[in-house]
Amino acid sequence: MDYSQDLVMMKGGQMILINSGEMLTMENEAITPDGVQVYPDGTLLLPDGTTSVLTEGEALVVDLVLSRLTG
């Protein structure tokens, strides 16, 4: 896996955020600039309303200008 890309991935049962090669455990929900809501349990809510769940080792390459979801 190329960790030079910004991505979120399921690793060891936790969502990991990789930004500029630095790995962080994802503790809060976030939304990508293109509207994908990413949850710490691996659930992705796409802008069209469909959901997907990342399984162990799966990753989503994103522009990690992420925003925390509020309320």
NORURJO-V261260 format. One record per residue. N is the residue number from 1. SS is DSSP state (h for helix, s for strand, l for the rest). PSI is psi in radians with two decimals (* if undefined). Layout:
<<N:SS:PSI> <N:SS:PSI>>
This chain:
<<1:l:2.39> <2:l:1.77> <3:l:0.12> <4:l:-0.27> <5:l:2.64> <6:l:2.25> <7:s:2.91> <8:s:2.50> <9:s:2.72> <10:s:2.11> <11:s:2.12> <12:l:0.52> <13:l:0.12> <14:s:2.61> <15:s:2.25> <16:s:2.36> <17:s:2.18> <18:s:2.04> <19:s:2.03> <20:l:0.66> <21:l:-0.16> <22:s:2.25> <23:s:2.26> <24:s:2.48> <25:s:2.30> <26:l:2.06> <27:l:-0.33> <28:l:2.78> <29:l:2.67> <30:s:2.85> <31:s:2.37> <32:l:2.85> <33:l:-0.46> <34:l:0.17> <35:l:0.15> <36:l:2.14> <37:s:2.22> <38:s:2.24> <39:l:2.63> <40:l:-0.33> <41:l:0.04> <42:l:-0.03> <43:s:2.39> <44:s:2.22> <45:s:1.96> <46:l:2.74> <47:l:-0.46> <48:l:0.06> <49:l:-0.13> <50:l:2.71> <51:s:2.74> <52:s:2.70> <53:s:2.23> <54:l:2.35> <55:l:3.00> <56:l:2.18> <57:l:-0.22> <58:l:2.60> <59:s:2.73> <60:s:2.05> <61:s:2.23> <62:l:2.80> <63:l:1.86> <64:l:0.80> <65:l:1.32> <66:l:2.61> <67:s:2.48> <68:s:2.44> <69:l:2.54> <70:l:2.68> <71:l:*>>
